[in-house]
Amino acid sequence: MIRFLVLALCATLSGIAGAAPAPIEDSLAQRLAACTVCHGKEGRAAPDGYHPRIAGKPAGYLLNQLQNFRDGRRRYGPMVTLVDPLPDAYLREIAAHFAALDLPYAAPPAPQAPAAVLARGRTLALQGDAARGLPACTACHGEALTGRLPATPGLLGLPRDYLSGQLGAWLSGQRRAHAPDCMAEVLRRLPVEDLDGVVVWLASQPVPAGGKPGTAPGPGEVLPLRCGSGLAP
């Protein structure tokens, strides 16, 4: 009896070892499956408050960020591992897919901050601070703060934790962008005590209907800072 069981087990293991692995589908949907694990279904954002929405962002911005993770300008282990072996053509295809998605935004949570903090954040986002050489967020990210083509992202519809984490990463040098790095320059001028006000106010604002990026700067338009990442890759 024991001999029979051993022979049966050996035969079963031999069959498993000899079975051909199931083929992996080579399609865009299969490639994007890894993205939606963290960024949520269709790139709408995960409920954890840290992984951001990527649907509807400018394709140039998404491609810039994928390249930044791959090329060492941004540091987040899972993203680096995911994109490290991928060529530009592959990354461009992923960026174009998520940029083309037109999905509704969830309503923002109620702000958890004193009125004075929110007021200061609103002023900085919409007007800047001329005395400190701080441009308004709207100067680069669009009057509606929904971004601008070809590669400037929107600032609304993002979780507070994500915004805080990314601005903090720029301050600490953990996140960089194409030179000249205009966000690093802005944050060098922004007092730390004002940082949370900007973050809380942005995270509390609803995205305007549509929420699509605005048009690219015109030939005669002068932006307050030169920004290497504002150009299409």
Long-range contacts (C-beta under 8 A, 24 or more apart in sequence): 28-93, 28-97, 31-90, 31-93, 31-94, 32-94, 32-97, 34-82, 35-94, 35-98, 38-78, 42-101, 42-103, 43-98, 43-101, 44-103, 44-106, 45-106, 45-157, 45-158, 45-159, 49-159, 49-160, 49-161, 49-162, 50-159, 50-161, 50-162, 50-165, 51-162, 52-158, 52-159, 52-162, 53-105, 53-157, 53-158, 54-98, 55-98, 55-101, 55-103, 56-98, 56-99, 56-101, 56-102, 56-103, 56-211, 56-212, 56-213, 57-98, 57-99, 57-147, 57-153, 57-154, 57-213, 58-99, 58-147, 58-148, 58-149, 58-150, 58-151, 58-152, 58-153, 58-213, 59-92, 59-95, 59-96, 59-99, 59-100, 59-150, 60-95, 60-149, 60-150, 60-151, 60-231, 60-232, 60-233, 61-147, 61-151, 61-152, 61-153, 61-229, 62-94, 62-95, 62-98, 62-99, 63-88, 63-91, 63-92, 63-95, 63-151, 63-233, 64-151, 64-177, 64-178, 64-229, 64-233, 66-91, 66-94, 66-95, 67-91, 67-233, 68-175, 68-176, 68-177, 73-175, 73-176, 73-177, 73-178, 74-169, 74-174, 74-175, 74-176, 75-169, 75-174, 75-175, 88-233, 102-212, 105-156, 105-157, 105-206, 105-207, 105-211, 106-157, 107-206, 108-156, 108-157, 108-203, 108-204, 108-205, 108-206, 109-160, 109-203, 109-204, 110-204, 111-200, 111-201, 111-203, 111-204, 112-200, 113-196, 113-197, 113-200, 117-196, 117-197, 117-200, 118-197, 118-200, 118-201, 118-204, 119-197, 120-194, 120-197, 121-194, 121-196, 121-197, 121-198, 121-199, 121-200, 121-201, 121-202, 122-201, 124-190, 124-194, 124-197, 124-198, 125-155, 125-198, 125-201, 125-202, 128-224, 132-189, 132-190, 132-191, 133-189, 134-186, 134-189, 134-190, 135-186, 135-224, 135-225, 137-198, 137-202, 139-223, 139-224, 140-182, 140-223, 140-224, 140-225, 140-227, 140-230, 142-213, 142-214, 143-214, 144-208, 144-214, 145-202, 145-205, 146-207, 146-208, 146-211, 146-212, 146-213, 146-214, 147-213, 147-214, 148-213, 148-214, 148-215, 148-216, 148-217, 148-230, 149-213, 149-214, 149-215, 149-216, 150-216, 150-231, 150-232, 151-229, 151-230, 151-231, 151-232, 151-233, 152-213, 152-227, 152-229, 152-230, 153-213, 154-207, 154-211, 154-213, 155-202, 156-202, 156-205, 156-206, 156-207, 156-208, 156-211, 157-207, 157-211, 158-202, 158-203, 159-203, 160-199, 160-200, 160-203, 163-199, 163-202, 163-203, 164-195, 164-196, 164-199, 167-195, 167-198, 167-199, 168-195, 171-195, 177-227, 177-228, 177-229, 178-228, 178-229, 178-231, 179-228, 180-225, 180-226, 180-227, 180-228, 181-227, 181-228, 181-229, 182-225, 182-226, 182-227, 182-228, 182-229, 182-230, 183-227, 183-229, 185-225, 186-225
